[in-house]
Amino acid sequence: MAIRIPSVQEEAVRDLCRARADMVEDRTRARHRLSKFLLRHGRPWRGGNAWTLTHERWLLAQRFHQPALAATYAHYRAVLQGRDAQLEAIEADLAVWYDQAPFADAVHRLSAYRGITRLGALTLASEVCDWRRFGRAAAFTGFCGLVPSEYSSGTSTWRGHITKCGNAHLRGQLVESAWAYQHRPGVGVDLRGRQQGLDPQVVARAWAAQLRLCGRFRRLAARKDSKNVVATAIARELAGFLWAEMAA
């Protein structure tokens, strides 16, 4: 089958999605610098998950008597606030494309699946563009670099870590989405809102995928030492479900 060349508009939105990914990395680095600064001065956060409202209140309460330390802390905080503002701005620019052609159909169908927000769906849609260019689900997972590497010699076969070939943006989004399946199957408020008004068959396929992947995650987690390995395996199966949804 001939491959459809992405339009100028599609490539532009893809670049905007990739710019957001760069800004997420920048914010992560800013967070790490702030956390390490506090840790160096004996102020580790021990109140649960970081970067929550509770954590933010704790950060606001931090005071340093040395003027140089107070200035350092203020600069680190200012950089982080700037990164947050930039990220909010670019996500607002991306939200415009959720309901616009040529992304609207793909965004609505992909976001019906658990763990895939509309922003994640737009990222997937802009990176893949034409899902029908992959003849099988295995070809798509290979393109994402989610298949295990292999070394064969004679009658022996050795399989190792995933290849990480192909599109890193796709792989990162799929692995991020796969973590949602570590919990029990269910349809929360956000997911129900994303599924509102969709074809019932799309919703049914998303539910079938959720049942399988949640059970699969639970069984693999009981056998594997690393949940990262489990999430990668679930991401590979999720990629197959999404390919089947979009290539039909």
QUIWO-V210438 format. One record per pair of residues at least 12 apart in sequence whose ideal C-beta (glycine too) atoms are under 6 Angstrom apart, sorted by the first residue. I is the first residue (numbers start at 1). J is the second residue. Records with the same first field share a line. If there is no record, write none. Layout:
I=J ; J
This chain:
3=133
4=130
6=129
10=129
13=97 ; 126
14=126
17=123 ; 126
20=90
23=86 ; 87
26=83
27=83 ; 87
30=79 ; 80 ; 83
33=76
34=76 ; 80
37=76
98=118
103=122 ; 125
106=125
107=121 ; 122 ; 125
109=202 ; 245
110=124
111=194
112=195 ; 198 ; 202 ; 203 ; 206
113=206
114=180 ; 210
115=177 ; 180
116=177
120=173 ; 177
123=173
124=173
127=167 ; 169 ; 170
131=246 ; 247
132=247
137=240 ; 243
140=239 ; 243
141=236 ; 239
143=166
144=166 ; 170 ; 171 ; 239
145=163 ; 164 ; 165 ; 166 ; 171
146=162 ; 235 ; 236
147=163
148=162
149=163
174=235 ; 238 ; 239
175=231 ; 235
178=231 ; 234 ; 235 ; 238
179=231
181=213 ; 214 ; 217 ; 234
182=217
185=210 ; 211 ; 214
209=241
213=234
217=234
220=233
